[in-house]
Every structure is written in structure tokens, then in C-alpha cells.
């Protein structure tokens, strides 16, 4: 295998025929502004080609299940290794999928409980043991020794709480040679007539033998017979006069000797909520009841398992309790358990416990100490999902593999980033090649090799601006060439605002917030300011922003006076807010038909403009003639999509350019209407920057276009399909749409980590846009880990002090300077360096 990956002539998306080399067994970071082509190089070229070559080697039969992959648009790639991509996609929307099942820790727990769990009766709580005849004999001998008894009565409990005369049964035992029985607690001689009431319940114990404890073979035989008669249960009864009589009830089956509760065989499937053998019968193992799936199942209290499974314990804890603990507490529990494991248990389960501990350690390494194993997968953020994938990869011990990661530091506090970098290095040290698309300063500085794309975004990007070992690239100071290097070496910086909005404004008060881990929180959010919510991962930021603020405030606005608050006692000041808008990084459209022009509403005035051209009026064309979503003006062959979907049976469906309109979306007549030599299809192919010049003087269109320029999206094409936009781009298009509408004041905009996927250069533009929203009388509330962003806020709420159970309180509040001065704030410690 080559010691490097050699890429020649890559042209995917906006890459401009670039050639480069990436060393194997090193940590390589690909940087550049948002839209410069980083993902196109890392995912759509390197990873896609590595994966495609692997799939090509399979049989056509296997390939039909995996989907055909088009070769990447690249001349050649030499020295590729098998590739694994660890991206931000959420893991699974299946309600049965949890952190425990994803990491496979739950599978190991099931094996451990099946092998070493102590069984208790779900009805009376007493311990149930499945004993052999030898073990029962040993227990009786041990008990006799302790009581200094020479003799023991062995009884067979043949009837337990059942009605009847039992004349025949007693006669049968007499004919077998047994002379005594204990009936309803009194001793009877079987040679005499015994009359029992037919309609009362009775207990009958046949006295099998009164044996000397020292005569082991006789004792063994008596126990064996008693077990045989009483179907696996035996009583050892010490009835010497000087102390109170005492008996032991022992079982050779999984049955409770007290109430005959019969326990199923202990096997791993008993602990699986995805198997009928283990799932709670009321909720089928979902833990929730009802269509809206929000009400906890009353039978299992949300633990998903049947009572038998929850009656098996290790260290007095059942599997339901254990999976509800945060990872760090769980890790400590198993570490202590392992250290004190008796030798006979080690022989059975040592490898299982070691595997559980090591997988928990991997989760701690990637900063997920606050998660619980019963947390549902679909509630995880993109960053958490990616780090769970990463932790399971470290556990897989692969080598000679190419890992491609997309911003693994997303959602991580500065404090946890160092641990994550160690994890990436440990992957590299196992002989793997790690390629990371990243904007995080710490990660870039710690990498071995740097590839910087640019110089700008979209059509102005796609070239290699700087490349080489990281230390060299940062030393030569590729000044003025690479924006990344300029910011890293300090030639350019995002400056701290010269003044903050200190003026007292109205406040939004949340009193008694208690969603997830929030501890009855009271916070004030000053309105008409740029407000940041900070804190380590899992400290309760999203719970505060979404589960308390957004859920309740949007409902109050939708149904004033009728809405019952959830997870919060009171909200004051909602009258100062006119509307609540969440601006996230979800795609702006799921279909390739959606594009920036249609989404922001710019396309309507553009179609208006074309409909008013003299040529259109001559032909009687109206606004709808220029829509590619309606028949009339669009190409009928592809229904205005510009391509056709062709099903390929054994191979995956492919998109083929429409052979009638050649991808233009419109029919020939519509395309004959031109302005400055361009028709409507040509206009959709313009970048926003080009369109501003093209429509110069037409303010209805250019005003909206200029907003897109302001959010740094001038390089996007008007008709670019929404499916090709990055998360950061989608978020800024949404912001632009808010800014293009005639803005009413008093809106509150909620953003969760808007800097994801953004370069320093983009962050500066984003801040500019957010400040614009605030200047127009709106409030912007942002969850953020990025220090450049935090230092630019007017007001910050810092949650913590830790994640999960140890979080959910307000650690500090005030201006960024106040946070930095607060000794208790972890965020403040890192922020202080930035403010200097």
C-alpha cells in the first residue's frame, strides 16, 4: 500500500480540477470557509470513492441491496484504504433504539445478568436459587452445624394451599412406606384415619426421613426422594425442643418456594425489550403507551421490561436501574464491581465485564459522560450521534482503515475538545488514516497535516490555498493567501465588540424550569439583545431553549390563555414577544426542486419581471408561465425537474438529464423570452453576486438578493438544488428569509449552535446578520460553544456546572466579562483568554 493517498483531477461540485496528496497514518484536517469544497473533497470524493471500490468488489446480487454508486468526478485516486465515514446524520428514528443498543453495551449487560444475576421473586421479593441435590445437601449440613443439630427432618411439601380430602394421596404415601405427615402445621400418623375438610385449603408435607446429619449418603437419598415427590421443592426441618423449630425451604427449579412463582430460564433474551420473552406485555417494550408515545407505561414504569427481568439483580440493582444512570456513574459502578469480583464469577463473566467497562470508557473519552444508556437515539443531537459512532469505532480495533469525519467537535465545550482530539489520535496510532473536516482551532493546531481550500466559497472556491504538515503551513505564514492561516496566526481576528447593549430592556422571565435535568431554574432573558446560552455538553442548554422556552412560548402565542404550561411553573413577559422562530440547520427542502430562489421568495418578483417584458406581453404570458412547478411553461417531458429518474432494477435508480430540455426545466417557447440576452433558465444558473448586477435598478429583486450577499451566500446559484446545500448554508438562507420579510419588531429568534460548519470568516458575517436582527428590535438567543461567538454576546447565561445529573443549574450570568470573572464557570475560564 502506498504511504499516501494520491488524488488527481478532482472536480466534484465546485472543486477546480485539483490534485493533492494526503499522508497515510496521520491526522489530516481539511479547512476552509463554508462552501469552499471541504465536504466535496472529503466525503464526495475520497470517502465515496473508497466505499464505491469496496462495493464494486461484491457480487451484483449483494450490490442491489447497497445501492449503486456513481464514480466520483476525479481522474484517479491511488492508495485508497477501505473507508468509514462518521458524519452528523442522526442515528435512528426507531423508538426501540437507545444509546445502550447502539453502543452494544446493553447486549453485554444482558449476557452478564443472565450469567451472574441473582433471581428474586417478583411477588414476595425473596431470593430464588436453582440448586442441585448436592448443593441442597451442603446447605442443610451447614445449617445443622451452625445450630449444633445432630438430626434433621426431610419433608416433601406435596400439597400447597389446595382444597380436597386427599384420602387417596395419603394412602399412596403410606403404601410407599412413609408413616408420618405434617398436615396444616400438625403432625399426623398415616396409619390412623385422617379426615380433611373437602372445601378448605390444605398444606401437606410428607416426612420422608429423620436423618443423622453425619450420614451424608442417607441425607442425600432423602433429599432426592423429597424433590421427586414435591416436584423440585424440599423442606429441611429442625425441631429439637430447646430452640424454636426452624425450617429451610429449598428449590431445585426456578420457583419461589414461598408462593410457587415459577421463574423462566435465565437467558439473555429475558432482558431484551425487543423480544417477546423480555418485553413488558403492556407496552410491548416501548416504555410508552398511546399513539403520541408520550405517556409512560404504568406496568413497567417506562423500564420496557417484564417483572421477571426486573427481579434479577446484580449488587442489588436491576438492569432497569443501571441503564438509567449517567455513563460516569455506571463506569464507577462496574469498575468497583470488577475489582471485587469473586474468583468463580470471574471464570464465568470476566470478559463480559471488561468489554462493558472499556466501551463505557470510550464514551467518557468522547465527552458523553452525561448520557444514560436508556436515552432514545432520536433525541440525540447530531454531534452526540457522531461521537457515539466514533466511540464504537475506537472499540472496533480496526487498522489500515480510512476514517472521514465531519466536524466531530460540534456540540462540545472547549474543555471536552482536548479529550476528543486524544481519541482521534488513538485511532491514528492504531495504523489508521484520519481525515477530518474541521473549523475548531484546537483540532487544527493538533493535526499532523493541513489542507486548506478556498480562497472563498462556491464558484470562488474549490482550489487548494495551502497544504503541508500543519506546523510548516502555519510557519511559512501563507499571508494574504489563506484566510484560515490569517486567523490562526493572528493576522486577522474577530474583534470583541467595542460596546455591548447595556441599556435595560424588557425581560422574559422563566420561573421553575424543570425539563430533563433542569433543577427548578429561574432565568431572565433580556429582550432586544444578543443573548448566549453556554455550558458544557449535557448541562441543559437545549432543554432550556427548546423544551421550556420554545415549546411554551410558541404555544402561548398560538393559543393565548388556553395553554397549560409544560415543565415550567410560570413565564412572565410573554406579552413583549410577537413571534418565536427557530432557525436550525435542517435542509430548506427535501426535494431537488427546492432552491434558494423559491425558498426566500425571490423567484416570485423575478417571474413577475419576466412576465412584464414586452415579448411576454405580446405572447400573453403571465407569471405562472415562468414557474417550473406548473404545466404551461415548463418542460413536460421531465415536469420541470430538469432530469428524469430511471429505475435500474438490480442497480440503483439514476438521475439522467432530461433529453428534451437538456436540464433547463422549461419548454422552448418559454425560453425564447430574454432580457439582456438571458432567458429564465440562464437566470436560475446565475450566482447571487451575478444576479445583483444583472437586475441592477430593479430594487424589488436586488434588495432581497443583497440580503443573501450580506449573509455571505453570494456564491450560491439562484437555482441550486436545496439538497446540495450544507447545514450552515441552509441556516443562513433561513436567516436571510427572515431579514427579507418586512420585519415586524419584537420577534425572538432561537438558534442552536449556528457556528457549526462555519469558518472564522463566516462567523463574522453571521454576527453581522444577527446584530442586524437585534437592531431592528428583535431578540436573538443562541446556544453556543464557539468562544468567538460567546465573546460577541450582549448577555450570557452559563449553565452547569457539569453535564447530566450534575448540570441543570445557572452557574453565571451577565456580560461575557462577568462570566470570565466568575470562578465557578468552566466557560469563563476559556472565555477569559479570548477577551484579553
N, C-alpha and C positions, 0 to 999 in steps of 0.2 A: 504494500500500500504506500502511496506517496506520502511524504511528510507534510503535504499541504493540499488544500482544495484549490484547483486552478479553474477560474471561471473566465470564459472568453465570449465577448459579444452578447451581453445580457441586455434585452430590450423589452422586458415585461413592463406594462403600463408606461410610466414616464422615464424609465431608465434609458440613457442615451448611449446604447451600444458599448457598455463599459466592460473592461476586463480587469480582473484583480486576482490576488492570491490570498487565501486565509490559512494560517498555520494550523495543523492538527494538534490535539492535546493541549490547547491553550484556551484561555478565556478571552474571546473576542467580542468587543462591543461595537455595534453599528449605531452611529449617532447622526444627527441632522435635524433640521427644522421639520415640523409636522407637514407631511405631504412631499418630502424630498425624495421618497423612494425607498425608505428603510425596509418597510414590510415587503415591498415588491422584491427586494433583493433577498431578504432573509427567508420569508415564507413562500412567496410565489415563484422564486427561482431555486434557491438552494434546497429548502425542505421539500418543495413539491417534486423536484427532480429526483431527490433521494428516495422519496416514497414511491414515485412512479416506477423507478427502476426495480424496486423490490417487487411491486405488484405485477410488473411485466413478466417477472420470472415465474409467476404462478400459472396454473392451468386456466384456460378460458372459462371453465366451469366455476372455479373459485373467484375469478375476476368479476363475474357478473354480480357477485354479492358486494364487492368492494367498490364498484364504480370505476369506470374508465377514466384515466387522467390524460389530459392533453399534455404533450411535451411542452415544457416552458419555452418561451421565445428566447433561446440562447444558442450560440453557435456550438459550444461544447463545455462540459464540466468534467474535469478529470480528478480522480482521487476522492470521490464522494464515499461517505460511510452510510450504513443504514441510519435513517433519520427518525427522530421522535420530536414532535412539536408539542410544547407545553404552552397553551395560549389562554386567553381570558374568557373563553366561552363558558357559560355556566354549565355545571356538570350534568345534571339530570333533573327533569321536571317530574319524575316519578315520586309520588308521596311515600313510596316504600324505601327510597334511597336515603341513607343517613351518612353522617361522617364516619360512623363505625363500619358500615358496609363498604363504603368507598375505599377506606384505607385497609380493609380486610381485618382490622383489629377485632371486629365483632366476631368474625369467623373463628379466630383463635380463642376468644373468650368462650364461645360455645363449646369448643373442644375441652377447654380447661374445666368448665363447670360440669361437663358430662363425665370427666375422669375423676375429679377431686372434690366435686360439690358434696356438701353434707345435706342429706334429704330430711326435710321436716314435713310433718303432716299439715296440709293446708287447713284442716278443720280444727285440730286441737293444738297444733304448734309443736307437738312432741317430736323428738328426733326418731327417724326411721332408719334402721340398718338392715341390710340384707346379709344375713350371717350364714356361714356353713355350720355343719354339725360340730366340727372341731372347734370353731370359734365360740359357739354357744357353750360347749362343754368347758372351754377355758374360762369363759366369763363366770359360769356358775362356780367353778373351783375357786377362782379368785375372790368372788364374793363370800364364799364359805370361809375361806382363810381369814378374810378381814373380820368376819363375825365370830371367828373361832368356833365354827359349827362343824360337827363330825358327819351329820346326816342331812340329806335334802330330799324333799318330796318332789317328784316329777309328775306334773299334771298335764293332761291333754284337754284344752278347752274345746269340746266338740259342739256345744250349742251356746250361742251368744245372743241373748235378748230375743228369743223367738217363742211363739205360742205353741202349745201342744202338750200331749200326755207323755210322749216319749217312752211308752211302755216297751215297745219292741227294741228301741235303740239300747235301753239299759240292759235288756235281756241278752242282746247280741254281745255286749261287752262282758257280761257275766260268763257267757259261754266261751269267750276268748280267755277266761281265767282271771279276770280282774274282779276284785271283791269290794272296792270302795269307790265312792264318787262324792264330789262336793257339789251339792245342788243348792243354788241360790244362797251360797255362803255357809251352808250347814253340811257336816259330814253325814253320809248315809252308807249303810251296809247293803250291798247289792243282793245279798241272799234273802233279805227281807222285802216284803211287798212295799213299793213306793208309789204313793198316789199323788199325781201332779194335776193341778187345775188346768183344764184344757184351754181356757181363754185368757190365761195370764202368761206374761213373758217369763222365760226361764233362762238361767245360766247353768250349764252342766259341765263340770270338769272331772274327767275320769282320772283316778290316781293310778298312774302307770307303774310307779315303783317308789319305795323309800330306800334310797341308795346311800351307801357309805361314800363320802366324797373321795376317800383314798382309793376306792375301787374304780379306776378310770374306765375300764372296759365295760363294766356294768352300767356306769353312768352314761357312757356313750350310747349303749344299746337302748336305754330307757328314753334318752332324748330323741333318738332316731325314730322309735316307735311313736312317741307322742307327736312328733312333727307329722308323721304319716297319718295318724288318726285325725289330727286337728288342722290338716291342710296348711302346714308350714308355720304353726304357732305353738309355743310351748310355755308352760309356767313352771318356774322353779320356786318352791315354797318352803321357807324355813319357818317351822312352827314350834320351836322349843319354848318351853313355858316362861323362862326368866326374862325374855325380852319380847317386845311386841312382835307378832308374826309379821314377816315381810315377804313379798314375792316379787320375782322378776318376770316380766312378760317379754319374751324374745321371739323374733320373727325370722324365718328363713326366706321370706319373699319381701318385695317392696310393699308391705302392707303395714298400716299403723296398727299395732297390737291393741290400742285403746278403742278405736272406733272402726276397725276393719277397712279404713280408707285404702283402696288399692292404688299404688303408685305406678305409673308407666315406667318401662325400662328407661334408664338414664342414657340418652344418646344425644349427639349434638343437635339433631333436628327438633328436640323438645324445646330448645332455646331460640328457634328461628321463628320470627314473626311473619316470615314469608312462606311458612309451611303449615298445613292444616294440623300437624302434630303439635305445633307450639303456639300458633296464633290464638289470641283471645277470641272466643267464639262470638262475642257481641259485635266487635268492630272489625273482625277478620284481620287483625294485626295492624290496623292503620293507626290505632290510638285515638282516632277521632270518629265522631258519628255525625251523620247528616250530610246532605248534598254539599252545603257550603264548607264542609270539612273544618268547622271551627270549634265544634263543641267537643270537649274531652269525653272519652268513653268512660261511663261510670263503673263498668265492670272491672277494667284493668287500670283505671286512673291514668290513662294515657301511656301506660307502660307497654302496651301492644301484646303482652304475652298471657297465656292462660295461668290460672292459680298454681298449678303444679310446678311450672317453670320458675315461678317467683318464690316457691317454697324451698328451692335448692340454694344453699348459701356457701360462700367461702369467706372465712373470717367474719362470720355473722352478717355478711352483706349479700343481697341477691343481685342478679345480673341487671335488673331494672334500676337499682340504686347506683350501681357502679357506672352505668353509661350516662347517668345524669350529672356526673361530676365533671368539672373542667379538667382538661388534659394534665395540667401541672399537679393537681391533687391526685389524679389517677396514677400518674407516674410514680409519685412518692409511695402510694399505697402498694403498688406492685413491687417496688424496689424493696420495701420493708418485708413484704410477703416472701420475696425470693430469698432475702438474707436469712430468714428464719424458717425456711422450708425443711421439714424432716426428711431424712435420707430416703425413706420408702416413697415419699411423694415426688422427690427429685427424679427417681428412676422412671416414674410414670410421665411426669409433665415438665421436666426441666426445659426441653427445647421450646415448648409452647410459651412458657412464661418469658423466656429470653426473647423470643420473637415479639411478644406483646410489648415488652419494655423497650426494645430497640425501635419499634415503629412509633411508640409514643415519643421517644427521644427525637426522632426525625421531625415530628410535628412541632416539638418545642423549638427545634433549630430554625424552623421557618417562621417562628413568631406566632404560632397558633395556640399558645398555652391556655387561652380563654375559651376555646371551643369545647363543646361536650360531644360525646360520641352519638347521642341520640338526636343531635341537631339535624333537621331535614336539609337535604342537599340544595333544594331550590331556594332556601333562604340565605345561602352564602353569597357574598359579593364576588365579582369577577376575580379580584386579587386573591381572596381566600381560596376560591376554587383552584386557581392556578398553583397556589402554594401547597394545596393538598396533593395535587398531581405531582408536584416537584418532590414532596416528601416520599411519595410512594416510589418515585424513580430512584431516589437515593437508596431506598430499601431493596431495589431490584438487583443491585450489584452487577449491572451490565458494564462492559467496557468496549472500546473501539466503536462507540456509537456517537452519532452527531445529534446534539440536543439544540433545538432552536427555541428560544424563549422570548415572549413579548412582554417587556416591562414588568419583570417579576416584583419590583419594589412597590407597585401600586397598592395603596391602602396600608402601607407600612409606615410606622413612625420612624423618624431618623434613628431612634435608639435600636430598633429591631433590624435596620438595614444591614448593620455590620454582621449580624448572625446569618442573614440570608446570603451575604457575599461569601462567608465561610462555607456555606452549603454548596454554592456554585463551584467554589474552588475544590471541594471534596469530590464533586462529580468529575472535575477536570483531572484530579490526581489519580482517579481510577483508570486513566487512559482514555478519557472521552474528550471530544471536541465540543466546546460550549460556545454557541453564538447567541448573543443577547442584544435585542433592540432596546435601547435604554436612554433615558434623559437624566437619570439620577447621578449627581456629582460624585458621591462616594463610589458607586459601582464603576463609573468611567475611570476614576483615578486608580482603582484597584485592579483594573483589567490588564491583560498582557499585551493586547493588540487592539488597535483602534481603526475603524473605517468610518470616515465622516463623509456623508453625502450632502449634496447641495448644488449650488450655493443657497438657493431659495427653494420654494415649493412648486409642485406641479410642473408646468412647462419650463419653469425657470430652475428646475432641479434636475435630479437624475444623473448627476455627474459625481465623480469622486473628487472631493476637495482636499482631503488629507488622508494618508494611510501609512501604517507602520506600527512598530512597537510603541505602546502608549507613551512611555517616558520620552521617547525621541520626538514624537509628534508634538508633545506639549513643550519640548525644549526648543525646537527649531523656531517655535512661535510662528506658525503659519499665519502671520499677522495679516489682517485685512482679507485673507483668502477665506478662512473658515470662521463662521460665526461661533461655532461650538468652541473652537480653541480660544477665540477672543474672550468669550465669557469665562472659560476655565482658567485662563492665566490672568484674568482680572483687567483686561484692556477695556472690556465693556461690562457694565453691571446694571442690574435692576436696582435703581436707587430707592432709598426709603423716602416716602412722600414728605415734602417739605412741611406740610401741615396736615393734621388729621381733623376730621369733622367732630369738633368737641362740643358744638352747641347742643344744649339739652333739647331733645325732641320727645314726641310721644313714645310710650313704651308698650310693648306687648308682653304681658306677664303670664308665665305658665306656673301654676301652683299645684304641687303634688303630682309631678310626672313620675309614672312608675312602669312604663313599658319595659319588657325584658329585664335588663339588670339595673335600670334607673332606680335610685333609692329615694323615692318621695322628694323629687328635686324641685327647687324653686329657682326659676331664672327669669331675668328681664332681658328682652331683646329690644335695644333702642331702634326706632324706625328711622327711615330715610338716611341710613348709613350702610357702610360695607361691613358686615359682621362675619367673623370667622368662628367656626366651632372646631376645636382641636383636641388632641388627646391620643394616647397610644391605641393600637388596634384593639377593638373589643371594649373600649371604655364607655360606649353607649351613645356615640355621636349620631349614628344613623337612627337609633331608636328615638332620640330626641327630635331629630329633624323630620323623619318620615312618620313614625308610629304615633308621636304625640302632636307635633306642630302641624304637619301637612294633613294627616287624616282628619283631625278635629276641626282645624280652621277651614278646610275646604268644605266640610260638611255643614259647619255653621253658616257659611256663605250660601250654600245651596238650599238649606232648609232652616232659615232663621227661626229661633225659638222652639223648633220641634226636635232638635237633635240632642240625644243623650251622649255626653262626653265619654270617651273611652281612654283608659289608662292615665287620666289626669283629673284632678279634683275641680280646678277652675281655670278659665282662661280670661284674662282681663285685657281690654284694649282692642278687641277684635273689630270694634266699630271704626278704628283708624285705618283698617285694611280693606281695599276694594276687591282684590282678587289674589289668589295664590297660584303660582305657576312653578311646576318642577321642570328644570331643564337638565335632562340627563344625556348620556352618550348613546342611547339606543338609536338604531338606524332610523332615518327620517321616512323610510318607506321600505316595504319588504320586496317590492317588485322592481325590475329594471325600468318600468315605465315612470317611476317617481324620480324627479331630478331637482336640483336647486331652483330652477326657474319656476316649476309648478309649485314646489313646497313653499317658497317665500311669497308666491303670488305675483312675481314679476312677469310671469308669462301672460297674464291677462292684459295688462297695458301694451305688451309687445304685440299680441294678436290684434288688439284694438288698432294699434299703429298701422299694421299691415292691411287691416280691413278698410282703413281710411285712405290708402294710397289710390291715386287716380285709376290705376289699372284694375284694382279690385272693384272700384265703384262701377267701372264700365261693365265688368262681368257680373256685377250684382253679388259679389262675395261678402258674406257677413263674418262676424267674429268667429262663429263655430267652424267656418271653412278651414281655419288655421289650427284647429285642435287635432292632435293625433290620437285622441281617445274617442272621437266620434266619426261615424261614416260621413262621407261627403267630400272632405278634403284629404283624408288620409289614404294611404295605400291599402287597397282592400285585400291584397294577397297576404300581407302579414298583419293586417288590422292595426297598422300604425306602430307596431313594435320595432320594426327595422330588422328583425331577424325571425327565423322560424325554429321551433323546437322539433327535432326529428328523433323519434323513438328508435332505438337500435337493438331491441330485444336482448341478445346476450351481452351487448356492450351498452354503456350508459347513453342517455339521451344527449344529443349535442345541439348547441346553438349554431345555426348557419345563417349567414347574412341573407336577407331576402333577395331573391334573384330578380325581382321586378323593380323595386325602388332602390336597390343597392344600399340598403341601410339608411335611406334618407327619411323614411316614415310617411312621406306624403306622395300623392299621385302627381303625374306630370303637369296637369293643368295648374294645380296649386303652386307648384314650384316655378311657374312662369312669372309670378308676381315678384318683382325685385325692387330693392331700394339700395342705392349706391352699389349696384352690381351684385348684391347678395339676396338670396331667397330665404324663406323662413328656416329651412334645414341648415343653411350656411350659418344663420344667426345662432341657432342652437349649438353650433360647433365652435362658436367664439368663446374665448375665455372672458371672465367678467371684466378684466382690465381692458381687453379689446372692445368689449361691448360698450363700455363707458365712452370711448372715443367715437364709436360707430353711431351711438344715439345722442351724441353731443347736442345740447339745446333742447332736448325733449325731457324736461325735468321730471315728468311723471315716472319715467323709466330710470333715468340716471340717479335720482335721489335714492331709490331703493338699491340700485347697483352699488352706489358709493358706500352704503352701509356694509355690504358684503366685503368691499375692499377694506373698510375700517377694521373688520374682524379678521383681516389677514387672509381672506379667501379669494383674492383677485385672480389667482392662478387656476381656479376651477372653471370647467366649461359649463355654460348655462344648461346644456342638455346632458351633462354627465350622469350616468345611471347611479341612483342612490346606493345601490349595492356595492359600489366601488369606493365609497367614502369611508374614511377612518372614523373612529368614535369621536376623536377631538374635532374633526371637521363637522360631523353631524351636530355636535353640541353647539358649535359656533354658528351653524346655519340657523339653529333654533333661536339663538340669541339675536341673530340678525333679523329674524322674522318678528321677534318682539319689538325690536327697535324700528322696524319699517312701519308697523301699525301706528296709527295715530295714537300716541301713548297717553293713556289716562294716567294720572298720578296714583299714588297710594297702592301700587301693586307690591307683592312680596315674592321675590324670586328665590327659589331654593336650588342650590347646585351641590352635587356630591362629587368632590374631587375633580373639578373642571380641568386641572392641570395634567390629567392623565394623557399621555401621548403628546404633551407639549414641550417644545424646546424653550429655552430662556427667551428667545426672540418672540415666540408665540405667546408666552406668559405676559410679556409686556403689552402685547396687543389686547390680550384678554382683559387685563386690568383696565386698560383704556376703555373698553366696551362696558365693563361692569360699572366703572365710575360714571360713565355716561348715563346708565340706567338710574344710578343714585342721584345724579344731578337733576334728573327730570322728576324727582320726588318719589322715587321708589326705594324699597329696601331690598338688599341682596344678602342672603345668608348662605355661607359656603362652608362645607366640611372640607378641611384641607390638612395635608401633611407637609406640603411644599413650603419651606421656610421663606422663600422669596415672596410667596403669596401671603403668608401669615403676616410678614413684617409690613405689608401694604394695607392691612385692615384698619378700620377706624376703631373697632371694638372686638375683643376676642373672649369667647367662653372656653375655658380649658377643662375638660372632663378627665376623670381618672380615679385614683392615682394609677391603677393598673387596668388590665382587661378583665372581662367576665365578671365573676362574683366580686372581685376586688376593685371593680370600677363602679361607674354609675353615680359618682358624686361630683359636685362642682369644686375643682381644686383652686382655680384662679379666674378672675375676670377683670376686664378693663382694657386699656390700650396695650399694644404689643410691648411697650416699655414696662407697663405694670406686670405683665406676665413674666417678662425676663427678670424682673426684680424679685419675683416670688420664689422663695427657696423650695417650696413644696412641688413646684411644677416641673415635670420632666421636659415638657415642651420648652419652658422658659430657659432651661439650661442651654439648649441648642440655639434658641432664638437670640440669646444674648450675643453669641458670636456674630450673627448676621447683622445685628443692629449697630455693631461697633463701626 
